[in-house]
Amino acid sequence: MNLKKAMMAFFFLASTAQGATSVNADSIAKDFEANKKKIEAAETKQRQVLSGLFEINKKIKKTVTERGSLSQERAWLEVNIKNLAQKVDDLEAKSKAQRTLLAERLRAIYKLGGPSVARYIFSSNNSASLERNLKILGIVAERDLALIKNYRTDLQDLQSKKRSLALRLENLKSVEAKITTQEKKLIAEQNVKNKLLDGIRKSKLFALKQIDGLRAKSMQNNIDDAGIFDLLFKPSFGDQKGELTSPLAGVVTRKFGLMKGQDHPYTVSNKGIFISAAAGSPIKSVFEGKVSFVGDIPGFGKTLIVDHGDHYYTVYGHAEGVKVNVGDEISTSQVIAAAGNSSADNPAGIYFEIRHFSEPYDPQQWMKGL
């Protein structure tokens, strides 16, 4: 009997009962229904907020990664600008020294005077010596001028590179500042959603306490409910967090969440866990429910999905020897299949998921002693 039918049956019993017991039963049933709706609404909001937090966390991770890359690039630019500045200083010093040397040579020639210079040039005994002396003076002057020109060219080139890097650095700092601002906004939004989530959880906890109070009240009033309250107050899947037993006696060899592959550099997202065990080991339902799917899924082999109510589902992949069919009502710890054989991609065992609506949860947070 499902919850809706149970409520209808109970209201019928309450309406036909006599005296204060009837009033109390009717009131308790209505309060129970109201609090059950509050819990369902809280769970829906919680799922929405958790989904939003998941997206915010991804964005924050992305901004942190981008900011780290920009910080490294900024450090590289600062080092290069510093090195260029040192090269500019060195070239300016060399250019200055060369200009000083040329000026000293020109002063020396000037001091010798016209006749002296002429005597030096024409003191050669023959035309070959004369031509040589003229070439020496010309070569010295040309080399000095060429060195100075080369220094100036190199200096202009370095200064241009320095300005380009400085501009790039300023742009980088601007982008870095924007990313930091965006990260602060995301963190603020994350804090708001965390507070909202905390409020939803408190509301859900309050409703659960109200239901516990109604259970105690029904027992105190000794209401004859023909077993209806046992069904109404039966623990739900959501109440079992941290108390569920493992679906398979084995070892968790692949955990929930982001994991980097051992044989490749990529990070993959696991929406469930893999429990390794001997092939043929019994797979048990972690909670009562109804089988909603049995079939082959690419990458997961023979797979079973069990609906536990309140939009909670468990998934059992890589199974063999399935013992249930779609539509079967199953009980907690009922054997539903066996662990599959090992393959090239997976060892012997099962792939296991817990989902609420379409949101995957970490099974190890729901399992006792796993």
C-alpha positions in Angstrom: 0.0 0.0 0.0 1.5 3.4 -1.0 1.3 6.6 1.1 -1.6 8.1 -0.8 -3.8 5.0 -0.4 -2.8 4.8 3.2 -3.9 8.3 3.8 -7.3 7.7 2.1 -7.8 4.6 4.2 -6.9 6.4 7.4 -9.2 9.3 6.7 -12.0 6.8 6.1 -11.2 5.1 9.5 -11.0 8.5 11.2 -14.3 9.7 9.8 -16.1 6.5 11.0 -14.5 6.5 14.5 -16.3 7.8 17.6 -15.6 10.6 20.1 -12.3 12.3 20.9 -10.3 9.4 19.4 -11.8 10.2 16.0 -10.9 13.9 16.3 -7.4 13.1 17.5 -6.8 10.6 14.7 -8.2 13.0 12.1 -6.0 15.9 13.4 -2.9 13.7 13.6 -3.4 12.5 10.0 -3.8 16.0 8.7 -0.8 17.3 10.6 1.2 14.3 9.3 0.2 15.1 5.7 1.0 18.8 6.1 4.5 18.0 7.5 5.1 15.4 4.9 4.4 18.0 2.2 6.8 20.4 4.0 9.5 17.8 3.8 8.9 17.1 0.2 9.0 20.8 -0.6 12.2 21.3 1.4 13.8 18.4 -0.4 12.9 19.9 -3.8 14.3 23.3 -2.7 17.4 21.6 -1.3 18.0 19.8 -4.6 17.7 23.1 -6.5 20.1 24.9 -4.1 22.6 22.1 -4.2 22.5 22.1 -8.0 23.1 25.9 -7.9 26.0 25.4 -5.4 27.5 22.8 -7.7 27.5 25.2 -10.6 29.0 28.0 -8.4 31.7 25.7 -7.2 32.6 24.9 -10.8 32.8 28.6 -11.6 34.9 29.3 -8.6 37.3 26.5 -9.5 37.5 27.9 -13.0 38.3 31.4 -11.8 40.9 30.2 -9.3 42.6 28.2 -12.1 42.5 31.3 -14.5 43.8 33.5 -11.7 46.6 31.1 -11.0 47.6 31.0 -14.7 47.4 34.8 -14.9 49.6 35.1 -11.8 52.2 32.9 -13.4 52.2 34.9 -16.6 52.4 38.2 -14.7 55.4 36.9 -12.8 57.0 35.9 -16.1 56.4 39.3 -17.6 57.8 41.1 -14.6 61.0 39.1 -14.8 61.3 39.7 -18.5 60.7 43.5 -18.0 63.3 43.5 -15.3 65.8 41.7 -17.6 65.1 44.1 -20.5 65.5 47.1 -18.2 69.0 45.8 -17.2 69.9 45.3 -20.9 68.7 48.8 -21.7 70.9 50.2 -18.9 73.9 48.1 -20.2 73.5 49.4 -23.8 73.1 52.9 -22.6 76.3 52.6 -20.7 78.2 51.1 -23.6 76.8 53.8 -26.0 77.8 56.5 -23.6 81.4 55.0 -23.3 81.7 54.8 -27.1 80.5 58.4 -27.5 83.1 59.5 -24.9 85.8 57.6 -26.7 84.9 59.1 -30.1 84.8 62.6 -28.5 88.3 62.1 -27.0 89.7 61.0 -30.4 88.2 64.0 -32.1 89.7 66.3 -29.4 93.1 64.7 -29.9 92.9 65.3 -33.7 91.8 68.8 -33.1 94.7 69.5 -30.7 97.2 68.3 -33.3 96.0 71.0 -35.6 95.8 71.2 -39.4 99.6 71.2 -40.2 100.3 68.4 -37.7 97.5 66.3 -39.1 98.7 67.0 -42.6 102.3 66.1 -41.6 101.0 62.8 -40.2 99.1 62.0 -43.3 101.8 63.0 -45.8 104.8 61.7 -43.8 104.6 58.5 -45.8 107.5 57.7 -48.0 105.3 56.6 -50.8 101.7 56.7 -52.1 100.9 53.3 -50.6 101.7 54.5 -47.1 99.7 57.7 -47.7 96.7 55.7 -48.8 97.1 53.4 -45.8 97.2 56.3 -43.3 94.1 57.9 -44.8 92.3 54.5 -44.6 93.3 54.0 -40.9 91.7 57.4 -40.0 88.6 56.7 -42.0 88.2 53.1 -40.6 88.6 54.3 -37.0 86.0 57.0 -37.4 83.6 54.6 -39.3 83.9 51.9 -36.7 83.1 54.4 -33.8 80.1 55.7 -35.7 78.9 52.2 -36.6 79.2 51.0 -33.0 77.2 54.0 -31.8 74.5 53.5 -34.4 74.3 49.8 -33.5 73.9 50.6 -29.9 71.1 53.1 -30.7 69.3 50.5 -32.9 69.6 47.8 -30.2 68.5 50.3 -27.6 65.4 51.3 -29.5 64.5 47.7 -30.1 64.8 46.8 -26.4 62.9 49.9 -25.3 60.1 48.9 -27.8 60.0 45.4 -26.4 59.9 46.8 -22.9 57.0 49.1 -23.6 55.1 46.2 -25.3 55.6 43.9 -22.3 54.7 46.7 -19.9 51.4 47.3 -21.8 50.7 43.6 -21.7 51.4 43.5 -18.0 48.9 46.3 -17.4 46.3 44.5 -19.4 47.0 41.3 -17.5 46.6 43.1 -14.2 43.3 44.5 -15.4 42.0 41.0 -16.3 43.3 39.6 -13.1 41.5 42.3 -11.1 38.2 41.5 -13.0 38.6 37.8 -12.2 39.2 38.5 -8.5 36.1 40.6 -8.4 34.1 37.9 -10.1 35.5 35.3 -7.7 34.4 37.5 -4.7 30.9 37.8 -6.2 30.7 34.0 -6.6 31.9 33.4 -3.0 29.2 35.9 -1.8 26.6 34.1 -3.8 27.9 30.8 -2.5 27.5 32.1 1.1 23.9 33.2 0.5 23.0 29.8 -1.0 24.7 28.0 2.0 22.6 30.1 4.4 19.5 29.3 2.4 20.5 25.6 2.4 21.0 25.7 6.1 17.5 27.2 6.5 16.0 24.5 4.3 17.7 21.8 6.3 16.4 23.3 9.6 12.9 23.5 8.2 13.1 19.8 7.1 14.5 18.8 10.5 11.7 20.6 12.2 9.1 18.9 10.1 10.7 15.5 10.8 10.5 16.3 14.6 6.9 17.2 14.2 6.2 13.8 12.6 8.0 12.1 15.4 5.9 14.0 17.8 2.7 12.9 16.0 3.9 9.3 16.2 4.3 9.7 19.9 0.9 11.4 20.2 -0.9 8.6 18.4 0.7 6.1 20.7 -0.2 8.1 23.9 -3.9 8.4 22.7 -3.9 4.6 21.9 -5.6 5.4 18.5 -6.9 2.3 16.7 -5.5 2.8 13.3 -5.7 -0.7 11.9 -2.0 -0.6 11.2 -2.2 2.5 9.0 0.1 4.5 11.2 2.8 1.8 10.9 2.7 2.6 7.2 2.4 6.3 7.5 5.3 6.6 10.0 7.5 4.0 8.3 11.1 5.5 7.8 11.7 6.8 4.3 14.9 6.4 2.3 16.0 9.9 3.1 15.9 9.1 6.8 18.4 6.3 6.3 21.5 8.5 5.5 24.5 7.0 7.2 22.6 3.8 8.1 22.3 1.9 4.9 24.1 -1.4 4.6 26.4 -2.0 1.6 24.8 -3.6 -1.4 27.8 -6.0 -1.7 30.4 -7.4 0.7 33.6 -6.0 -0.9 36.1 -3.1 -1.1 35.5 0.3 -2.7 38.1 0.5 -5.5 36.7 3.6 -7.2 35.3 6.5 -5.2 32.6 9.1 -5.9 33.6 12.5 -7.4 36.5 13.8 -9.5 39.4 11.4 -10.0 42.5 11.5 -12.1 43.0 8.4 -14.2 46.1 6.2 -13.5 46.8 5.5 -17.2 45.9 8.9 -18.6 46.2 12.6 -17.6 42.5 13.3 -17.7 40.2 14.0 -14.7 36.9 12.1 -14.8 33.7 12.5 -12.7 32.4 9.4 -11.0 28.7 9.7 -10.2 28.9 6.5 -8.1 31.4 4.0 -6.6 32.8 0.7 -7.7 32.8 -2.1 -5.1 35.1 -5.0 -5.9 34.2 -8.5 -4.8 34.4 -12.1 -6.0 32.3 -12.8 -9.1 28.9 -14.2 -8.1 28.8 -12.5 -4.7 25.2 -11.6 -3.8 24.0 -8.1 -4.5 21.4 -6.9 -2.0 18.9 -4.0 -2.1 20.0 -1.4 0.4 16.4 -0.4 1.1 12.9 -1.6 0.2 11.4 -0.3 -3.0 10.1 -1.2 -6.4 12.2 -2.3 -9.4 11.9 0.3 -12.1 14.5 -0.9 -14.6 16.4 -4.0 -15.6 18.4 -4.0 -18.7 21.8 -3.4 -20.4 23.3 0.1 -20.4 26.5 0.8 -22.5 29.5 0.9 -20.2 27.6 -0.5 -17.2 26.5 -3.9 -18.5 23.4 -5.5 -16.9 21.9 -2.8 -14.7 19.1 -2.6 -12.1 17.4 0.6 -10.9 15.2 0.5 -7.7 12.7 3.3 -6.9 12.6 3.8 -3.1 10.0 6.6 -3.1 10.3 10.3 -2.5 12.3 10.4 -5.8 15.2 8.4 -4.4 16.8 5.7 -6.6 19.6 3.2 -6.3 21.5 1.9 -9.4 23.3 -1.5 -9.5 25.6 -1.9 -12.6 27.7 -4.8 -13.9 25.3 -7.3 -12.4 24.7 -10.9 -13.4 22.0 -13.5 -12.5 19.3 -10.9 -12.0 16.6 -12.4 -9.7 13.9 -9.7 -10.0 11.8 -8.1 -12.7 10.5 -4.6 -13.4 7.5 -3.8 -11.1 8.6 -6.2 -8.3 8.2 -4.9 -4.8 11.5 -5.8 -2.9 12.5 -5.6 0.7 15.6 -4.3 2.5 18.6 -6.7 2.1 16.8 -8.9 -0.5 19.2 -10.5 -2.9 18.4 -9.1 -6.4 21.4 -10.2 -8.5 25.1 -11.3 -8.3 28.4 -9.4 -8.9 29.6 -9.6 -12.5 32.8 -11.2 -13.7 36.0 -9.1 -14.2 36.7 -7.6 -17.7 39.4 -5.5 -19.3 37.7 -2.3 -18.1 36.5 -3.4 -14.6 37.4 -5.9 -11.9 34.7 -8.3 -10.6 32.1 -6.4 -8.5 29.4 -3.8 -9.1 29.0 -0.1 -9.9 26.6 1.5 -7.4 24.8 4.9 -7.4 22.4 6.8 -5.2 20.3 9.5 -6.8 17.7 12.0 -5.6 15.7 13.1 -8.6 18.7 13.2 -11.1 21.3 14.5 -8.6 23.9 11.9 -7.7 25.0 11.5 -4.0 28.1 10.0 -2.6 27.1 6.5 -1.6 29.8 6.2 1.1 28.1 9.0 3.0 24.9 6.9 3.1 26.5 3.6 3.9 27.3 2.3 7.4 30.8 1.1 7.7 31.7 1.3 4.0 
